[in-house]
Amino acid sequence: MQTALRTSLPETELASRANFAPHARVVREERPAQTSGLPLSIRGLRKSFGDNEVLRGIDLHIPAGQFVAIVGKSGCGKSTLLRLIAGLDKIDAGSISFGDAAVKPEDIRVMFQEPRLLPWARVLSNVEVGLGRDRASKDAHARAEKALTEVGLADKRDQWPSVLSGGQKQRVALGRALVSRPRVLAFDEPLGALDALTRISMQRLLERVWRDQGFTAILVTHDVSEAVALADRVLVIDEGRIAHDVTVNAARPRERGSAELAGLEGSILSHLLSADDRT
C-alpha cells in the first residue's frame, strides 16, 4: 500500500493520481542540494533459496539521491533485496536497472553490520581497500585521508583496528565505503551492534555524509525509529513483497521523539505487528 505521492511528477499528473487515490498524501521531499546518486528501478524481482521463495515479485522505483529505509520481520527478504541490488547475489527472475548510466563496480558499495576491517592493516590502509583497482593510484592516500576526515577519524589514520571502539570501527567501515565516491550506498544493519548513544551519533553521521555527497542511500534496519529518523521513505516488506510504502515528510534535521515521527513510527509498527499476527 503506497501512502504518499512524491512530487517528482508534474503537478497535473499529481492531481490526477490524487483523484484516483483518495487516501494518498501529496508531499514534498527534501533532497541533498546536489545529487550524484543513481535512480533505481526494480521490476518483477524474484529470489528463492531452495524451496523457500524469499522475494515474490518486487516492483520498486527509487529516484536518484533518495534515502530509503527497508524494514520487516526477520526472514522477510530485506537483506536479500539489498544483496541483489548490490550485485552480491544472482537474480532468479525480474530486473534491476540504474537508469541510463554506465554503472561501474565502485558506483555501488555496501556497509555491513560487522566492520570487516583487516586486522593486519592500519586504519588508513583499511580505507584504501575501498578504492579497489584505484588503490595503486598516486592520489590513493589523499583520497583515503579525505574519507577519514569526512567520518571524523583523521587522527586515527595510523592506528590498528584492535584499539578502536565499536563506533570508531564502523566509522572506518563507512570511510572505506565512501572513499570511491559511490553513487548508491547500501547499508545492511550497520548500526545494530552499537550502544544507544553511539548509534544516534552514527545516524547523524550517515545523514550528514548523504546530504554532503548526494548518493542514493538504501538502509536495511530492524529499528523503525532509526528508519523514520533517517529516511525520505520507509518500505515494509511482508511475505516477499512491498506491503507498505511510507513517505517521511518531516523537515531535517529531525527532532527525535517528536509527535510527527512518533506517529509515523506507530503506524509502521502497527503494520509490522499485524503481519506477525497473521503468521
N, C-alpha and C positions, 0 to 999 in steps of 0.2 A: 504494500500500500504506500503510495507516494503522497506525502503530506504537504509538499510545497512545490511551487513552480519557480524556477530560477530565472532571473532577468537577463540572461544571455540571449533570450529570444526577443524579437521585435515586440513593441507594446501591443500592436494589433493582434498578433498571434497569442500573446499572453492573455489578453482579454477574451479571445475566442476560447482558449483552453480553460480559462477560469469558468466560463459559462457552462462547459461540459463537465466540470469537476467542482461541484458545489462545496466540497469540504476542503478544497485546496486553498493555501495561502500564497499570495504573490509577495515575494520578499526580495530584498536587495542584499547581495552578498558582498562582503569585504574581501578584497584580494591584495596581495603584495603590489606595491606601486608598479613594478615591472616583473614580468614572469618569464623564466627560461624553461618552464615546465612543458611537458608533452601532454596533449589530450589523450585520453584512453577510452577505447570502445571495445566492449565485450559482447559477443553475440552467441547465444546458444551454448555456452560453455558447460562441458560435462567432464567429470573425472571420477573414476572408480578405482578402488583398490581391492582386487579380487571380486567378490560378490557384493561388496559394500559400495554403493553409489553415493559418493560424498557430495558432489555438485551435480545438480539436476536441471541444468539449463539456465545459467546466469546470463541476464541481459543487463548491461550497465554502460552508461557514458559518464566519464569524469572530465570536465573541462580542464584545460591547461592551467596549472597553478592552484587548483583547488586542494584543500586539506580535507581528506575523507577518513573517517574512523569506521571500522567494521567491528561489530560486537555480536555476540551469540553464545549459547551454551557450549561447553566443551564437546568437541567432536562434530560441530556443525559445518565445518569446512572453511573456517576463517583463514587459518594458516595455509591450507591447501590452495585457496584462491590467491593468496599473496605469493606463494611459490610459483604458481603458474604465470602470474603477471611478471615476476622476475626472471622467468625462463629457467627455473631450477627443477621443474618437473615437466613431463610431457603431457600435452593436452590430448584427451581422448576424442573429443568432438567439439565443434564450435571454433571461435576465433578470438584473438586478442590483437588489436592494432593500435598504433600510436600516431594517428594522423598520417600526414603525407611525408613526414620527416624520415630521413635515413637514420635508423637507430643504431648507435654503436654500443658495444658491451658496457663501456663506462657511463653511459647515459642512465642506466638503471642500477641502483645499488640497494642493498638490504642491510638493515641493522637488526641483529637478533637479540634475544633476551640475554644470552651469555656474551660477554665482550669478545671472546675468542681471540685474545691477544697472544702473540708469540712470546713465551716467557724468556727466550734467549735473546730477544731484541729489545733495545731501549725504546722509549715512548716515540721518539721521532721516527725511528725506523719502522715501528708498527703502523704509524700513519702513512708512511711512504708506500706500504704494501697496497694501499687503496689506489695507487696510481697505475697499477698493473704494468702494461708494456712501457709506460712513460717513466717508470721508476729509474731508468738509466739516463733520463734526460738531465741536461745541465741545471735546470731550474727545479729539480725534484725536491731538494732540501728547502728551498724558498717556499714552494707550494705547501709542503708539509708544515713548515713553521707558521705559515699564514692560517692553515686549518686549525692548528693548535691554538693560535691566538683567538680564533673565532669561538672556540669552545672553552676559553679561559684557562688553558693549561700551558701557556708558553714557557712558564718557569719550570715545567716538569719534563722538558724535552729530553734530558739525559738520564732520567730515572728509569729503573727497571719496573715492569708491571707489578711485581710482587710487593712493592712498597706502597702501591696506590690503594686508596679506598675503593669501595664498590662503585660509588658515584663517579670518581675520577676515571676508573677503568671504562665506564660507559661513555664518558666524555671523549676518551681516546678513541673508542669504537666509533663514536659519532664523527670525530675528526677524520678518521680513516674513510668513512662513507662520504664525507663532504669534499675530500681533497681533489677528487676528479670532477668536481662541479656537476653532479648528476642532475638530470632533468626529471627523473622520477626517483623518489626515495621511499622505500617501503620499510615500515617498522613492525617487527613481529614481537610484540610484548617486550619492548626493550627496557621498560622501567619496572617490570613485575617483581624483581628481586630487591628493589631498593626500599629503604625506610621511608616513612611518610614525608618528612621534610625534604629529604634528598630528592624524592620523586617529584614534589612540587617544583623544586629548583630546576630539575631536568625538563619538566614540562615547559617551563618558561623559556629554557634554552632552546628546546625544539621549536617552539613558536617563533622565537627571535630569528633563528637561522632560516626558517622557512620564509619569513617575511623579508629577510635580507636577500636571499638568493632566488626566491620565486619558483622553486621546483614544485612539481606535483607531489603531494605527500599522501601516503596511504598507511594508516595506522591500524594494526590489529591489537585489540585490548579487551580484557575482561572487565576493566574498570569503566563503568558507564559515566561516572563523574569526570574521569580523565577525557573520555570521548567528547562530552559536551563542552569541556573547558578548552579543548584544542581545535576541534574540527569545525569546518563550514557545514559539514553534512555527516550524519550518522546512518549507517546501513545496518540493519538487523538481519542476520542470516538465520533461517529456520528451515530444517528439512531440506537443505541443499539449495535453497532459493532465497532471493531477497524478499523478505516478508514485510519490511518496514523501511521507509526512506524518509529521514527527518532532516530538514534544513535548520541549522542553528544560526539564528539571525542576531545573536547578541553582539553588541559592539566590543571591539578589542581595545585595550586589554580587558579581559573578562573578570568580573568580580565573583570569585568562587564563593559558593554559599548563597548567592543572590536568589530571589524568588523566581526570576526568569529561568536560570539554569536548573534550579531545583524542580521546577515544573516539567522541563524537558526530560530531566533525568528520571523523574517519576513516571512519565509516560512511556519511556523506553523500557524501564524496569518492569512496568506492568505488562508490557508485551512479552518480555522475556519470561516472566513468571507464568503468564498464561500459556506460553509454549511448553514450559516444564509440566504444567498440569495436564497437558494432552499426551505426555509420554508415560 
